[in-house]
Amino acid sequence: MSDETQAVGDEDLHAYVDGQLSAERRQAVERHIASNPEAARKLADYRTQREALRAAFAARAVEPLPPDLSLPRIIAERRRRPWWPSLAAASVLLALLLGVAGGWVLRDLPGEGATQRAMTLLTREAFASHAVYARDVRHPVEVPGSEAPHLQQWLSNRLDRIIVAPDLSVLGYHLIGGRLLATERGSAAALLMYDDASHQRISVLLRPMARNLYAPKDKLRRDGVNGCAWIANGLGVAVVAPIPESDIGRLVKQISADLQPPG
C-alpha cells in the first residue's frame, strides 16, 4: 500500500506536527485534514500540546548541568578509580548517570520563576484553545449550557476543583457550554464558552494550579484578540475574546466574583 492510499490515523497527525512525514505522505495528510473537520481539530490540539511542552521545558533545557555531572569531571573521577570488573557494572553506572542528569534538566524549579511559567502556559493555552474552538460552529463544546449542573459537576470532578460556570447574562452573554482540555502535564483543564446576541464568542479557560501560586490580573493581547489572566485559590483563569479591552474588564470583574470561593 502506497503513502498516497494508506488511511490517515492519529500517528500520522502526530508525525505531521513533528515534521516527520515524507513529502508524499504529508500531502496525503493535508488533503485528509482539509476534508475532515474532526482531524483538523485533533491536529490543532496536538499542536497546542506540543507548544505547551516546549514552553514548559524551554527555560530548563538551557540550564547548565551541575559541575559533578559534567563529562570532564566524570572522566577525571573515573581515572582515579580502579577498572570496573565487568561491562555490566559499567552499564549500571551509565544508566544511573543518565537518570540523574535527566532529573536535573526536568526538575521543578521553585521560586519566582514558577509563577511566570504558569502564567505563560495559561495564556498560551487560552489563546490556542479560543482559536480552535471559538470558530467551530457545530461542535465548540462537549456539554451544552442547557446542562449546566451536569457540566459543573463533571468539570469539578475532573479538575479536582469546585468549578462554577460564571453567570454573564447581565452583560449580555449566555453559556454555550464547556469541554475538557489536556495540559502539557497530561492533566485536565476546562474551557467554558459564551456568546452574545451577535454570536460574538468569549472563552474562559480554567486550569488547576498549585495552591501556593498567585498572580494578579494581567491584560493580554494577541493578533487582535484581547484577554486577561490571573491565578488565585488554586486555579488559573484566562478570559479571551475579540472584543474591546473595556468589555474584557467588565467580564473579568463578573467572572472573578462568581469564581470567588464562598466564605
PEKAPE-V631371 format. One record per residue. OMEGA is omega in whole degrees, 0 to 359 (none if undefined). Layout:
# PEKAPE-V631371
OMEGA + OMEGA
This chain:
# PEKAPE-V631371
183 + 176 + 184 + 186 + 182 + 181 + 181 + 179 + 182 + 179 + 178 + 180 + 177 + 180 + 178 + 179 + 183 + 180 + 186 + 182 + 172 + 181 + 181 + 181 + 178 + 179 + 179 + 179 + 180 + 176 + 178 + 180 + 182 + 183 + 185 + 182 + 180 + 177 + 178 + 178 + 178 + 181 + 179 + 178 + 181 + 179 + 179 + 180 + 180 + 179 + 179 + 177 + 178 + 180 + 184 + 188 + 183 + 183 + 184 + 186 + 183 + 181 + 179 + 174 + 175 + 181 + 182 + 182 + 179 + 183 + 179 + 180 + 180 + 181 + 180 + 180 + 180 + 183 + 181 + 184 + 176 + 181 + 178 + 185 + 183 + 175 + 179 + 179 + 179 + 180 + 176 + 179 + 180 + 180 + 180 + 180 + 178 + 179 + 179 + 180 + 178 + 178 + 178 + 182 + 188 + 184 + 174 + 181 + 179 + 174 + 187 + 183 + 184 + 181 + 180 + 177 + 179 + 179 + 179 + 179 + 180 + 184 + 179 + 180 + 180 + 181 + 181 + 181 + 178 + 180 + 182 + 192 + 182 + 181 + 181 + 185 + 189 + 187 + 179 + 184 + 177 + 179 + 184 + 179 + 177 + 177 + 186 + 179 + 178 + 180 + 182 + 179 + 180 + 181 + 178 + 180 + 185 + 182 + 183 + 176 + 174 + 183 + 177 + 176 + 182 + 178 + 183 + 183 + 180 + 178 + 176 + 180 + 177 + 184 + 173 + 180 + 182 + 180 + 173 + 172 + 176 + 175 + 180 + 178 + 182 + 177 + 186 + 169 + 182 + 175 + 173 + 182 + 180 + 169 + 179 + 184 + 179 + 179 + 172 + 187 + 173 + 180 + 176 + 179 + 178 + 185 + 179 + 179 + 174 + 186 + 184 + 180 + 175 + 175 + 179 + 181 + 184 + 180 + 182 + 172 + 179 + 177 + 177 + 180 + 179 + 178 + 178 + 181 + 176 + 178 + 179 + 174 + 178 + 182 + 171 + 183 + 176 + 178 + 185 + 178 + 177 + 181 + 182 + 181 + 180 + 178 + 175 + 181 + 179 + 178 + 181 + 180 + 181 + 180 + 180 + 179 + 181 + 181 + 180 + 180 + 179 + 177 + none
